[in-house]
């Protein structure tokens, strides 16, 4: 198993190679800004929700307040 520092360095190299330096940094900033656990969300967040339900909820949320 690699040390955390080695993983971080390898990850940043991979991101930089794939995205370029500016977008790699932007990606890291986006991750740090949000406290989001995809695995937990996938298990608990929307287990019984259809795409149509999501669309309708999003439409309601973005309607201008009257």
Order of alpha helices (4+ residues) and beta strands (2+ residues): alpha-alpha-alpha
